[in-house]
Amino acid sequence: MAKIKMYVHAITLDPESNSPILILKEEGGDRTLPIWIGLLEATAIATEMEKIGFARPMTHDLAVNLLKALGVKIPKIEISDLKDNTYYALITLDHGTETYQVDARPSDAVAMALRADAEIYVDEGVIEKTAPTKTAEFVQAGEAKDKDKWREILENLDADSVKYKM
Protein backbone atom coordinates (compact mmCIF):
# COMPACT_ATOMS: atom_id res chain seq x y z
CA MET A 1 0.00 0.00 0.00
CA ALA A 2 1.21 3.51 -0.79
CA LYS A 3 2.61 5.82 1.86
CA ILE A 4 1.41 9.42 1.90
CA LYS A 5 3.89 12.05 3.09
CA MET A 6 2.29 14.37 5.60
CA TYR A 7 3.21 17.11 8.04
CA VAL A 8 1.82 18.42 11.31
CA HIS A 9 -0.71 20.99 10.19
CA ALA A 10 -2.22 21.90 13.57
CA ILE A 11 -3.34 20.89 16.98
CA THR A 12 -6.90 21.86 17.69
CA LEU A 13 -9.54 20.98 20.26
CA ASP A 14 -12.60 18.81 19.75
CA PRO A 15 -15.45 21.23 20.48
CA GLU A 16 -17.55 18.46 22.01
CA SER A 17 -15.02 16.80 24.32
CA ASN A 18 -12.26 19.45 24.53
CA SER A 19 -9.78 16.68 23.68
CA PRO A 20 -6.75 17.72 21.62
CA ILE A 21 -6.70 16.61 18.00
CA LEU A 22 -3.48 16.28 16.04
CA ILE A 23 -4.11 17.23 12.40
CA LEU A 24 -1.76 15.76 9.82
CA LYS A 25 -2.04 17.17 6.30
CA GLU A 26 -0.86 15.71 3.02
CA GLU A 27 2.14 17.48 1.53
CA GLY A 28 1.03 19.02 -1.75
CA GLY A 29 -2.53 17.80 -1.25
CA ASP A 30 -5.76 18.39 0.59
CA ARG A 31 -6.22 15.22 2.60
CA THR A 32 -5.99 15.46 6.36
CA LEU A 33 -5.88 12.90 9.14
CA PRO A 34 -7.26 13.86 12.56
CA ILE A 35 -5.94 11.85 15.51
CA TRP A 36 -7.35 12.41 18.98
CA ILE A 37 -4.50 12.52 21.49
CA GLY A 38 -3.94 13.26 25.17
CA LEU A 39 -3.19 16.68 26.63
CA LEU A 40 0.38 15.78 27.61
CA GLU A 41 1.11 14.45 24.13
CA ALA A 42 -0.45 17.55 22.56
CA THR A 43 1.76 19.70 24.78
CA ALA A 44 4.87 17.73 23.72
CA ILE A 45 4.03 18.26 20.05
CA ALA A 46 2.96 21.90 20.42
CA THR A 47 6.04 22.93 22.39
CA GLU A 48 8.27 21.50 19.67
CA MET A 49 6.21 23.15 16.92
CA GLU A 50 6.59 26.48 18.72
CA LYS A 51 10.27 25.77 19.56
CA ILE A 52 9.67 26.31 23.26
CA GLY A 53 12.66 25.05 25.20
CA PHE A 54 12.89 23.86 28.77
CA ALA A 55 15.85 23.95 31.13
CA ARG A 56 15.83 20.13 31.27
CA PRO A 57 14.93 17.65 28.53
CA MET A 58 11.36 16.41 28.44
CA THR A 59 10.65 12.72 27.76
CA HIS A 60 10.62 12.88 23.95
CA ASP A 61 13.74 15.07 23.96
CA LEU A 62 15.48 12.53 26.17
CA ALA A 63 14.51 9.61 23.91
CA VAL A 64 15.80 11.37 20.79
CA ASN A 65 18.98 12.46 22.63
CA LEU A 66 19.66 8.88 23.76
CA LEU A 67 19.24 7.57 20.21
CA LYS A 68 21.55 10.26 18.82
CA ALA A 69 24.18 9.47 21.45
CA LEU A 70 24.07 5.83 20.29
CA GLY A 71 24.41 6.82 16.63
CA VAL A 72 20.81 5.91 15.79
CA LYS A 73 18.88 8.09 13.34
CA ILE A 74 15.12 8.43 12.94
CA PRO A 75 14.58 9.00 9.21
CA LYS A 76 10.79 8.58 9.29
CA ILE A 77 7.72 7.57 11.20
CA GLU A 78 4.57 6.06 9.78
CA ILE A 79 0.97 5.99 10.93
CA SER A 80 0.60 2.39 9.85
CA ASP A 81 -2.84 1.12 10.83
CA LEU A 82 -6.24 1.86 12.30
CA LYS A 83 -7.96 -0.93 14.25
CA ASP A 84 -11.01 -0.53 16.48
CA ASN A 85 -10.65 3.27 16.47
CA THR A 86 -7.01 3.02 17.60
CA TYR A 87 -4.20 4.32 15.41
CA TYR A 88 -0.85 2.53 15.26
CA ALA A 89 2.52 3.96 14.32
CA LEU A 90 6.01 2.74 13.52
CA ILE A 91 9.23 4.61 14.19
CA THR A 92 12.01 3.70 11.76
CA LEU A 93 15.47 3.58 13.31
CA ASP A 94 18.68 3.46 11.27
CA HIS A 95 21.86 2.28 12.96
CA GLY A 96 24.75 1.80 10.57
CA THR A 97 23.57 -0.67 7.94
CA GLU A 98 20.69 -1.96 10.10
CA THR A 99 17.11 -0.66 9.99
CA TYR A 100 14.58 -1.35 12.71
CA GLN A 101 10.92 -0.48 13.16
CA VAL A 102 9.50 0.11 16.62
CA ASP A 103 5.80 0.14 17.50
CA ALA A 104 4.62 3.43 19.01
CA ARG A 105 1.57 5.53 19.68
CA PRO A 106 1.12 8.05 16.86
CA SER A 107 1.42 11.01 19.24
CA ASP A 108 4.76 9.78 20.57
CA ALA A 109 6.01 8.97 17.08
CA VAL A 110 5.08 12.46 15.85
CA ALA A 111 6.63 14.14 18.91
CA MET A 112 9.88 12.28 18.24
CA ALA A 113 9.73 12.90 14.47
CA LEU A 114 9.50 16.65 15.04
CA ARG A 115 12.54 16.58 17.33
CA ALA A 116 14.55 14.39 14.94
CA ASP A 117 13.50 16.22 11.74
CA ALA A 118 12.09 12.91 10.51
CA GLU A 119 9.57 12.56 7.72
CA ILE A 120 5.97 11.65 8.57
CA TYR A 121 4.04 9.16 6.46
CA VAL A 122 0.55 7.73 6.65
CA ASP A 123 -0.38 4.44 5.06
CA GLU A 124 -3.00 4.94 2.34
CA GLY A 125 -5.14 2.26 4.00
CA VAL A 126 -5.37 4.35 7.17
CA ILE A 127 -6.71 7.28 5.21
CA GLU A 128 -9.21 4.98 3.47
CA LYS A 129 -10.38 3.59 6.84
CA THR A 130 -10.85 7.08 8.27
CA ALA A 131 -14.48 7.76 7.50
CA PRO A 132 -15.27 11.29 6.38
CA THR A 133 -17.20 12.92 9.18
CA LYS A 134 -17.87 16.37 10.47
CA THR A 135 -14.24 16.36 11.61
CA ALA A 136 -12.98 18.40 8.68
CA GLU A 137 -15.65 21.04 9.26
CA PHE A 138 -15.04 21.64 12.94
CA VAL A 139 -11.27 21.29 12.60
CA GLN A 140 -11.19 24.11 10.06
CA ALA A 141 -13.56 26.20 12.15
CA GLY A 142 -11.70 25.37 15.34
CA GLU A 143 -8.18 26.07 14.06
CA ALA A 144 -8.49 29.85 14.16
CA LYS A 145 -10.36 29.82 17.46
CA ASP A 146 -8.01 27.35 19.17
CA LYS A 147 -4.76 28.83 17.87
CA ASP A 148 -4.99 31.68 20.36
CA LYS A 149 -5.96 29.30 23.15
CA TRP A 150 -2.94 27.04 22.46
CA ARG A 151 -0.64 30.05 22.18
CA GLU A 152 -1.82 31.25 25.59
CA ILE A 153 -1.30 27.76 27.11
CA LEU A 154 2.20 27.53 25.64
CA GLU A 155 3.23 31.04 26.64
CA ASN A 156 2.21 30.40 30.25
CA LEU A 157 3.78 26.95 30.39
CA ASP A 158 6.83 26.38 32.51
CA ALA A 159 8.70 23.15 33.24
CA ASP A 160 7.40 22.98 36.81
CA SER A 161 3.79 22.94 35.62
CA VAL A 162 4.22 19.87 33.41
CA LYS A 163 3.84 17.04 35.89
CA TYR A 164 1.74 13.95 36.31
CA LYS A 165 -0.60 14.26 39.28
CA MET A 166 -1.14 11.03 41.19
MDTraj code that builds the backbone (N, CA, C; nanometers):
import mdtraj as md
import numpy as np

residues = "MET ALA LYS ILE LYS MET TYR VAL HIS ALA ILE THR LEU ASP PRO GLU SER ASN SER PRO ILE LEU ILE LEU LYS GLU GLU GLY GLY ASP ARG THR LEU PRO ILE TRP ILE GLY LEU LEU GLU ALA THR ALA ILE ALA THR GLU MET GLU LYS ILE GLY PHE ALA ARG PRO MET THR HIS ASP LEU ALA VAL ASN LEU LEU LYS ALA LEU GLY VAL LYS ILE PRO LYS ILE GLU ILE SER ASP LEU LYS ASP ASN THR TYR TYR ALA LEU ILE THR LEU ASP HIS GLY THR GLU THR TYR GLN VAL ASP ALA ARG PRO SER ASP ALA VAL ALA MET ALA LEU ARG ALA ASP ALA GLU ILE TYR VAL ASP GLU GLY VAL ILE GLU LYS THR ALA PRO THR LYS THR ALA GLU PHE VAL GLN ALA GLY GLU ALA LYS ASP LYS ASP LYS TRP ARG GLU ILE LEU GLU ASN LEU ASP ALA ASP SER VAL LYS TYR LYS MET".split()
xyz = np.array([
    [0.0850, -0.1183, 0.0000],
    [0.0000, 0.0000, 0.0000],
    [0.0896, 0.1247, 0.0000],
    [0.0442, 0.2272, -0.0652],
    [0.1214, 0.3514, -0.0790],
    [0.1305, 0.4259, 0.0541],
    [0.2391, 0.4974, 0.0682],
    [0.2611, 0.5817, 0.1862],
    [0.2452, 0.7271, 0.1439],
    [0.1680, 0.8020, 0.2195],
    [0.1408, 0.9422, 0.1901],
    [0.2249, 1.0276, 0.2834],
    [0.3075, 1.1154, 0.2267],
    [0.3893, 1.2047, 0.3088],
    [0.3006, 1.3159, 0.3638],
    [0.3111, 1.3370, 0.4935],
    [0.2288, 1.4372, 0.5600],
    [0.3145, 1.5219, 0.6526],
    [0.2548, 1.6245, 0.7067],
    [0.3209, 1.7106, 0.8041],
    [0.2193, 1.7492, 0.9111],
    [0.2706, 1.7979, 1.0244],
    [0.1818, 1.8417, 1.1313],
    [0.1247, 1.9767, 1.0900],
    [-0.0029, 1.9769, 1.0639],
    [-0.0706, 2.0986, 1.0193],
    [-0.1156, 2.1830, 1.1394],
    [-0.1694, 2.1154, 1.2421],
    [-0.2216, 2.1901, 1.3565],
    [-0.2534, 2.0959, 1.4707],
    [-0.2701, 2.1560, 1.5856],
    [-0.3338, 2.0888, 1.6981],
    [-0.4529, 2.1757, 1.7321],
    [-0.5681, 2.1125, 1.7392],
    [-0.6897, 2.1857, 1.7691],
    [-0.7641, 2.1109, 1.8788],
    [-0.8758, 2.1623, 1.9218],
    [-0.9541, 2.0979, 2.0260],
    [-1.0880, 2.0523, 1.9711],
    [-1.1281, 1.9333, 2.0088],
    [-1.2596, 1.8808, 1.9746],
    [-1.3613, 1.9666, 2.0500],
    [-1.4513, 2.0332, 1.9797],
    [-1.5452, 2.1230, 2.0478],
    [-1.6435, 2.0507, 2.1394],
    [-1.6619, 1.9206, 2.1165],
    [-1.7553, 1.8460, 2.2012],
    [-1.6897, 1.7925, 2.3275],
    [-1.5667, 1.7432, 2.3165],
    [-1.5017, 1.6796, 2.4317],
    [-1.3855, 1.7607, 2.4884],
    [-1.3443, 1.8655, 2.4171],
    [-1.2260, 1.9448, 2.4529],
    [-1.0972, 1.8630, 2.4520],
    [-1.0981, 1.7494, 2.3829],
    [-0.9777, 1.6680, 2.3678],
    [-0.8936, 1.7253, 2.2553],
    [-0.7611, 1.7241, 2.2709],
    [-0.6751, 1.7723, 2.1624],
    [-0.6815, 1.6781, 2.0414],
    [-0.6731, 1.7373, 1.9247],
    [-0.6695, 1.6613, 1.8000],
    [-0.5457, 1.7041, 1.7229],
    [-0.4635, 1.6064, 1.6897],
    [-0.3477, 1.6283, 1.6038],
    [-0.3972, 1.6189, 1.4600],
    [-0.3697, 1.7220, 1.3805],
    [-0.4113, 1.7227, 1.2404],
    [-0.2879, 1.7083, 1.1523],
    [-0.2806, 1.5966, 1.0815],
    [-0.1755, 1.5765, 0.9816],
    [-0.2351, 1.6118, 0.8466],
    [-0.1553, 1.6769, 0.7617],
    [-0.2038, 1.7166, 0.6299],
    [-0.1068, 1.6673, 0.5237],
    [-0.1630, 1.6218, 0.4147],
    [-0.0860, 1.5710, 0.3023],
    [-0.0003, 1.6814, 0.2415],
    [0.1280, 1.6514, 0.2209],
    [0.2141, 1.7479, 0.1529],
    [0.1693, 1.7582, 0.0079],
    [0.1444, 1.8792, -0.0368],
    [0.1030, 1.9016, -0.1749],
    [-0.0368, 1.8515, -0.2062],
    [-0.1172, 1.8294, -0.1034],
    [-0.2532, 1.7803, -0.1252],
    [-0.3490, 1.8361, -0.0236],
    [-0.4715, 1.7874, -0.0280],
    [-0.5763, 1.8393, 0.0587],
    [-0.6206, 1.7432, 0.1677],
    [-0.5740, 1.6191, 0.1622],
    [-0.6220, 1.5220, 0.2601],
    [-0.5610, 1.5497, 0.3976],
    [-0.6442, 1.5291, 0.4992],
    [-0.5988, 1.5462, 0.6363],
    [-0.6329, 1.4201, 0.7154],
    [-0.5615, 1.4024, 0.8248],
    [-0.5882, 1.2903, 0.9140],
    [-0.5950, 1.3446, 1.0561],
    [-0.7139, 1.3436, 1.1166],
    [-0.7257, 1.3864, 1.2565],
    [-0.7022, 1.2686, 1.3492],
    [-0.6199, 1.2897, 1.4528],
    [-0.5943, 1.1854, 1.5513],
    [-0.6148, 1.2468, 1.6896],
    [-0.7099, 1.1927, 1.7640],
    [-0.7354, 1.2413, 1.8984],
    [-0.6219, 1.1931, 1.9882],
    [-0.5640, 1.2851, 2.0640],
    [-0.4495, 1.2520, 2.1494],
    [-0.4722, 1.3102, 2.2885],
    [-0.3851, 1.2754, 2.3805],
    [-0.3940, 1.3264, 2.5168],
    [-0.3346, 1.4654, 2.5295],
    [-0.3673, 1.5313, 2.6392],
    [-0.3192, 1.6675, 2.6630],
    [-0.1666, 1.6732, 2.6757],
    [-0.1078, 1.5770, 2.7456],
    [0.0383, 1.5781, 2.7609],
    [0.1081, 1.5580, 2.6268],
    [0.0531, 1.4692, 2.5444],
    [0.1112, 1.4453, 2.4131],
    [0.0947, 1.5687, 2.3241],
    [-0.0209, 1.6325, 2.3332],
    [-0.0446, 1.7551, 2.2564],
    [0.0545, 1.8631, 2.2983],
    [0.0805, 1.8723, 2.4274],
    [0.1764, 1.9704, 2.4780],
    [0.3167, 1.9403, 2.4253],
    [0.3542, 1.8114, 2.4229],
    [0.4866, 1.7731, 2.3724],
    [0.5022, 1.8106, 2.2252],
    [0.3983, 1.7920, 2.1481],
    [0.4027, 1.8260, 2.0052],
    [0.4013, 1.9778, 1.9877],
    [0.3102, 2.0450, 2.0570],
    [0.2955, 2.1901, 2.0417],
    [0.4206, 2.2654, 2.0857],
    [0.4845, 2.2218, 2.1946],
    [0.6044, 2.2926, 2.2394],
    [0.7167, 2.2792, 2.1375],
    [0.7251, 2.1654, 2.0704],
    [0.8270, 2.1500, 1.9668],
    [0.7919, 2.2310, 1.8422],
    [0.6643, 2.2350, 1.8071],
    [0.6214, 2.3153, 1.6925],
    [0.6530, 2.4627, 1.7143],
    [0.6350, 2.5074, 1.8379],
    [0.6588, 2.6477, 1.8719],
    [0.8028, 2.6736, 1.9150],
    [0.8849, 2.5688, 1.9170],
    [1.0266, 2.5769, 1.9563],
    [1.0431, 2.6354, 2.0958],
    [0.9567, 2.5902, 2.1868],
    [0.9665, 2.6307, 2.3263],
    [1.0619, 2.5340, 2.3952],
    [1.1664, 2.5890, 2.4541],
    [1.2656, 2.5054, 2.5204],
    [1.2461, 2.5047, 2.6708],
    [1.2930, 2.3981, 2.7322],
    [1.2887, 2.3860, 2.8771],
    [1.4317, 2.3730, 2.9277],
    [1.4513, 2.4028, 3.0540],
    [1.5845, 2.3953, 3.1128],
    [1.6367, 2.2514, 3.1124],
    [1.5478, 2.1544, 3.1254],
    [1.5829, 2.0133, 3.1272],
    [1.5057, 1.9419, 3.0169],
    [1.5630, 1.8350, 2.9624],
    [1.4928, 1.7652, 2.8533],
    [1.3642, 1.6980, 2.9007],
    [1.2612, 1.7120, 2.8192],
    [1.1359, 1.6411, 2.8440],
    [1.1519, 1.4989, 2.7887],
    [1.0537, 1.4137, 2.8099],
    [1.0647, 1.2719, 2.7765],
    [1.1013, 1.2465, 2.6306],
    [1.0330, 1.3118, 2.5370],
    [1.0618, 1.2882, 2.3948],
    [1.1993, 1.3420, 2.3564],
    [1.2392, 1.4540, 2.4183],
    [1.3742, 1.5070, 2.3959],
    [1.4780, 1.4062, 2.4431],
    [1.4560, 1.3506, 2.5607],
    [1.5482, 1.2526, 2.6173],
    [1.5603, 1.1305, 2.5257],
    [1.4479, 1.0790, 2.4780],
    [1.4506, 0.9608, 2.3912],
    [1.5304, 0.9886, 2.2639],
    [1.5071, 1.1020, 2.2015],
    [1.5804, 1.1373, 2.0793],
    [1.7285, 1.1589, 2.1109],
    [1.7586, 1.2244, 2.2232],
    [1.8982, 1.2460, 2.2627],
    [1.9715, 1.1146, 2.2869],
    [1.9049, 1.0191, 2.3516],
    [1.9659, 0.8880, 2.3756],
    [1.9975, 0.8173, 2.2427],
    [1.9020, 0.8217, 2.1506],
    [1.9241, 0.7571, 2.0211],
    [2.0403, 0.8226, 1.9471],
    [2.0445, 0.9551, 1.9482],
    [2.1545, 1.0261, 1.8820],
    [2.2891, 0.9894, 1.9439],
    [2.2935, 0.9809, 2.0765],
    [2.4179, 0.9467, 2.1454],
    [2.4667, 0.8069, 2.1065],
    [2.3728, 0.7194, 2.0705],
    [2.4070, 0.5832, 2.0294],
    [2.4289, 0.5713, 1.8784],
    [2.4206, 0.6837, 1.8078],
    [2.4413, 0.6821, 1.6632],
    [2.3222, 0.6316, 1.5842],
    [2.2035, 0.6380, 1.6444],
    [2.0812, 0.5913, 1.5788],
    [2.0062, 0.7121, 1.5231],
    [1.9640, 0.7017, 1.3981],
    [1.8879, 0.8089, 1.3336],
    [1.7427, 0.7666, 1.3169],
    [1.6546, 0.8652, 1.3209],
    [1.5122, 0.8429, 1.2939],
    [1.4826, 0.9114, 1.1608],
    [1.4836, 0.8366, 1.0501],
    [1.4579, 0.8998, 0.9213],
    [1.3100, 0.9263, 0.8954],
    [1.2221, 0.8417, 0.9551],
    [1.0792, 0.8582, 0.9286],
    [0.9970, 0.7873, 1.0343],
    [0.8721, 0.8282, 1.0420],
    [0.7718, 0.7569, 1.1201],
    [0.6543, 0.7342, 1.0266],
    [0.5720, 0.6376, 1.0624],
    [0.4566, 0.6059, 0.9776],
    [0.3356, 0.5751, 1.0642],
    [0.2247, 0.6395, 1.0339],
    [0.0975, 0.5992, 1.0932],
    [0.0553, 0.4801, 1.0076],
    [0.0636, 0.3602, 1.0649],
    [0.0597, 0.2386, 0.9852],
    [-0.0736, 0.1650, 0.9819],
    [-0.1591, 0.1887, 1.0818],
    [-0.2836, 0.1121, 1.0834],
    [-0.3875, 0.1813, 1.1703],
    [-0.5112, 0.1406, 1.1504],
    [-0.6240, 0.1863, 1.2303],
    [-0.7103, 0.0640, 1.2568],
    [-0.7164, 0.0235, 1.3847],
    [-0.7962, -0.0929, 1.4245],
    [-0.8805, -0.0543, 1.5451],
    [-1.0099, -0.0807, 1.5364],
    [-1.1010, -0.0534, 1.6481],
    [-1.0839, 0.0886, 1.7019],
    [-1.0786, 0.1850, 1.6127],
    [-1.0648, 0.3270, 1.6474],
    [-0.9335, 0.3609, 1.7168],
    [-0.8331, 0.2762, 1.7031],
    [-0.7015, 0.3016, 1.7596],
    [-0.5999, 0.3077, 1.6466],
    [-0.5237, 0.4163, 1.6422],
    [-0.4197, 0.4318, 1.5408],
    [-0.2905, 0.3669, 1.5907],
    [-0.2138, 0.3143, 1.4968],
    [-0.0850, 0.2526, 1.5265],
    [0.0227, 0.3228, 1.4448],
    [0.1418, 0.3297, 1.5015],
    [0.2522, 0.3958, 1.4317],
    [0.3783, 0.3120, 1.4445],
    [0.4697, 0.3362, 1.3515],
    [0.6011, 0.2736, 1.3522],
    [0.7059, 0.3833, 1.3442],
    [0.8083, 0.3712, 1.4273],
    [0.9232, 0.4611, 1.4194],
    [1.0350, 0.3821, 1.3529],
    [1.0891, 0.4350, 1.2443],
    [1.2010, 0.3697, 1.1760],
    [1.3309, 0.4206, 1.2354],
    [1.4172, 0.3268, 1.2724],
    [1.5467, 0.3580, 1.3307],
    [1.6557, 0.3040, 1.2395],
    [1.7518, 0.3878, 1.2052],
    [1.8678, 0.3458, 1.1270],
    [1.9911, 0.3490, 1.2156],
    [2.0625, 0.2367, 1.2198],
    [2.1864, 0.2277, 1.2957],
    [2.2884, 0.1573, 1.2076],
    [2.3779, 0.2357, 1.1507],
    [2.4753, 0.1797, 1.0568],
    [2.4029, 0.1239, 0.9350],
    [2.4226, -0.0036, 0.9096],
    [2.3568, -0.0671, 0.7940],
    [2.2261, -0.1349, 0.8328],
    [2.1908, -0.1294, 0.9602],
    [2.0693, -0.1956, 1.0096],
    [1.9533, -0.0964, 1.0185],
    [1.8344, -0.1450, 0.9861],
    [1.7114, -0.0664, 0.9990],
    [1.6135, -0.1444, 1.0857],
    [1.5538, -0.0741, 1.1801],
    [1.4578, -0.1349, 1.2713],
    [1.3295, -0.0535, 1.2680],
    [1.2175, -0.1190, 1.2989],
    [1.0920, -0.0477, 1.3163],
    [1.0382, -0.0805, 1.4549],
    [0.9968, 0.0250, 1.5259],
    [0.9495, 0.0110, 1.6625],
    [0.8051, 0.0589, 1.6690],
    [0.7202, -0.0208, 1.7304],
    [0.5796, 0.0137, 1.7496],
    [0.5692, 0.1324, 1.8455],
    [0.4788, 0.2253, 1.8161],
    [0.4618, 0.3434, 1.9010],
    [0.3205, 0.3980, 1.8870],
    [0.2816, 0.4777, 1.9834],
    [0.1569, 0.5534, 1.9681],
    [0.1850, 0.6645, 1.8671],
    [0.0887, 0.6987, 1.7840],
    [0.1125, 0.8052, 1.6859],
    [0.1575, 0.9366, 1.7478],
    [0.1024, 0.9739, 1.8615],
    [0.1415, 1.1011, 1.9235],
    [0.2881, 1.0995, 1.9651],
    [0.3347, 0.9877, 2.0200],
    [0.4759, 0.9775, 2.0574],
    [0.5649, 0.9759, 1.9341],
    [0.5226, 0.9033, 1.8315],
    [0.6009, 0.8968, 1.7076],
    [0.6137, 1.0357, 1.6449],
    [0.5053, 1.1109, 1.6420],
    [0.5082, 1.2458, 1.5849],
    [0.5945, 1.3384, 1.6702],
    [0.5811, 1.3298, 1.8023],
    [0.6630, 1.4144, 1.8910],
    [0.8113, 1.3877, 1.8676],
    [0.8480, 1.2613, 1.8494],
    [0.9879, 1.2277, 1.8237],
    [1.0297, 1.2692, 1.6831],
    [0.9413, 1.2519, 1.5851],
    [0.9732, 1.2903, 1.4472],
    [1.0038, 1.4395, 1.4376],
    [0.9258, 1.5208, 1.5066],
    [0.9502, 1.6649, 1.5040],
    [1.0871, 1.6989, 1.5617],
    [1.1257, 1.6311, 1.6683],
    [1.2541, 1.6580, 1.7327],
    [1.3727, 1.6055, 1.6521],
    [1.3476, 1.5013, 1.5724],
    [1.4549, 1.4394, 1.4940],
    [1.4535, 1.4843, 1.3476],
    [1.3670, 1.5776, 1.3135],
    [1.3501, 1.6218, 1.1744],
    [1.3234, 1.5035, 1.0810],
    [1.2436, 1.4099, 1.1295],
    [1.2091, 1.2910, 1.0514],
    [1.0847, 1.3177, 0.9673],
    [1.0738, 1.2444, 0.8584],
    [0.9566, 1.2559, 0.7722],
    [0.8397, 1.1799, 0.8349],
    [0.7197, 1.2259, 0.8043],
    [0.5975, 1.1654, 0.8573],
    [0.5176, 1.1100, 0.7399],
    [0.4831, 0.9812, 0.7501],
    [0.4044, 0.9156, 0.6461],
    [0.2799, 0.8541, 0.7080],
    [0.1774, 0.8421, 0.6254],
    [0.0549, 0.7727, 0.6649],
    [0.0248, 0.6705, 0.5562],
    [-0.0022, 0.5488, 0.5987],
    [-0.0383, 0.4438, 0.5056],
    [-0.1719, 0.4794, 0.4385],
    [-0.1777, 0.4624, 0.3104],
    [-0.2995, 0.4937, 0.2338],
    [-0.4218, 0.4238, 0.2926],
    [-0.4037, 0.3008, 0.3411],
    [-0.5143, 0.2257, 0.4000],
    [-0.5720, 0.2934, 0.5229],
    [-0.4886, 0.3632, 0.5986],
    [-0.5367, 0.4349, 0.7168],
    [-0.6286, 0.5485, 0.6737],
    [-0.5882, 0.6177, 0.5699],
    [-0.6712, 0.7278, 0.5207],
    [-0.8033, 0.6740, 0.4676],
    [-0.7990, 0.5589, 0.3993],
    [-0.9214, 0.4977, 0.3468],
    [-1.0139, 0.4531, 0.4594],
    [-0.9573, 0.4054, 0.5704],
    [-1.0380, 0.3594, 0.6844],
    [-1.0980, 0.4752, 0.7629],
    [-1.0371, 0.5926, 0.7526],
    [-1.0853, 0.7079, 0.8272],
    [-1.2082, 0.7621, 0.7557],
    [-1.3219, 0.7354, 0.8137],
    [-1.4477, 0.7758, 0.7503],
    [-1.4610, 0.9267, 0.7503],
    [-1.5036, 0.9836, 0.6379],
    [-1.5272, 1.1290, 0.6375],
    [-1.6433, 1.1608, 0.7319],
    [-1.6177, 1.2524, 0.8218],
    [-1.7199, 1.2924, 0.9182],
    [-1.7224, 1.4437, 0.9248],
    [-1.7851, 1.4925, 1.0252],
    [-1.7873, 1.6366, 1.0468],
    [-1.6517, 1.6885, 1.0915],
    [-1.5562, 1.5977, 1.1105],
    [-1.4245, 1.6356, 1.1610],
    [-1.3641, 1.7503, 1.0819],
    [-1.3611, 1.7369, 0.9504],
    [-1.2980, 1.8399, 0.8685],
    [-1.3628, 1.9757, 0.8910],
    [-1.4947, 1.9771, 0.9059],
    [-1.5646, 2.1039, 0.9256],
    [-1.5251, 2.1706, 1.0565],
    [-1.5325, 2.0975, 1.1680],
    [-1.5036, 2.1640, 1.2939],
    [-1.3554, 2.1862, 1.3136],
    [-1.2706, 2.1053, 1.2492],
    [-1.1266, 2.1290, 1.2596],
    [-1.0928, 2.2618, 1.1939],
    [-1.1467, 2.2848, 1.0742],
    [-1.1189, 2.4112, 1.0057],
    [-1.1759, 2.5277, 1.0844],
    [-1.2966, 2.5130, 1.1374],
    [-1.3565, 2.6205, 1.2152],
    [-1.2815, 2.6400, 1.3464],
    [-1.2354, 2.5298, 1.4045],
    [-1.1695, 2.5366, 1.5339],
    [-1.0265, 2.5848, 1.5281],
    [-0.9601, 2.5706, 1.4135],
    [-0.8183, 2.6068, 1.4055],
    [-0.7941, 2.7522, 1.4432],
    [-0.8699, 2.8430, 1.3866],
    [-0.8494, 2.9850, 1.4158],
    [-0.8826, 3.0151, 1.5613],
    [-0.9922, 2.9574, 1.6092],
    [-1.0357, 2.9819, 1.7464],
    [-0.9351, 2.9252, 1.8461],
    [-0.8873, 2.8034, 1.8212],
    [-0.8010, 2.7355, 1.9172],
    [-0.6561, 2.7775, 1.9093],
    [-0.6153, 2.8408, 1.7991],
    [-0.4762, 2.8828, 1.7866],
    [-0.4391, 2.9786, 1.8999],
    [-0.5264, 3.0739, 1.9281],
    [-0.4988, 3.1683, 2.0356],
    [-0.4994, 3.0991, 2.1713],
    [-0.5897, 3.0019, 2.1885],
    [-0.5963, 2.9296, 2.3153],
    [-0.4680, 2.8500, 2.3375],
    [-0.4192, 2.7792, 2.2334],
    [-0.2945, 2.7036, 2.2458],
    [-0.1764, 2.7965, 2.2677],
    [-0.1737, 2.9100, 2.1987],
    [-0.0637, 3.0055, 2.2180],
    [-0.0591, 3.0517, 2.3632],
    [-0.1767, 3.0818, 2.4200],
    [-0.1823, 3.1247, 2.5594],
    [-0.1332, 3.0138, 2.6528],
    [-0.1752, 2.8889, 2.6288],
    [-0.1302, 2.7764, 2.7109],
    [0.0210, 2.7637, 2.7036],
    [0.0760, 2.7702, 2.5824],
    [0.2196, 2.7526, 2.5644],
    [0.3001, 2.8678, 2.6237],
    [0.2505, 2.9893, 2.6096],
    [0.3229, 3.1042, 2.6636],
    [0.3289, 3.1009, 2.8155],
    [0.2259, 3.0448, 2.8784],
    [0.2209, 3.0404, 3.0246],
    [0.2772, 2.9111, 3.0815],
    [0.3276, 2.8252, 2.9954],
    [0.3783, 2.6953, 3.0385],
    [0.5204, 2.7084, 3.0908],
    [0.5458, 2.6461, 3.2041],
    [0.6833, 2.6377, 3.2509],
    [0.7078, 2.4923, 3.2915],
    [0.8330, 2.4546, 3.2996],
    [0.8704, 2.3148, 3.3239],
    [0.8099, 2.2612, 3.4535],
    [0.7942, 2.3448, 3.5549],
    [0.7400, 2.2976, 3.6812],
    [0.5908, 2.2643, 3.6733],
    [0.5218, 2.3191, 3.5722],
    [0.3786, 2.2944, 3.5620],
    [0.3468, 2.1673, 3.4836],
    [0.4449, 2.1077, 3.4194],
    [0.4224, 1.9873, 3.3406],
    [0.4597, 1.8673, 3.4265],
    [0.3610, 1.8170, 3.4992],
    [0.3843, 1.7037, 3.5890],
    [0.2620, 1.6145, 3.5871],
    [0.2858, 1.4872, 3.6107],
    [0.1742, 1.3946, 3.6313],
    [0.1260, 1.4115, 3.7742],
    [-0.0027, 1.4176, 3.7925],
    [-0.0599, 1.4263, 3.9276],
    [-0.1122, 1.2875, 3.9624],
    [-0.0701, 1.2366, 4.0756],
    [-0.1142, 1.1034, 4.1194],
    [-0.1900, 1.1144, 4.2493],
])
top = md.Topology()
chain = top.add_chain()
for i, resn in enumerate(residues, 1):
    res = top.add_residue(resn, chain, resSeq=i)
    for name in ("N", "CA", "C"):
        top.add_atom(name, md.element.get_by_symbol(name[0]), res)
traj = md.Trajectory(xyz[None], top)
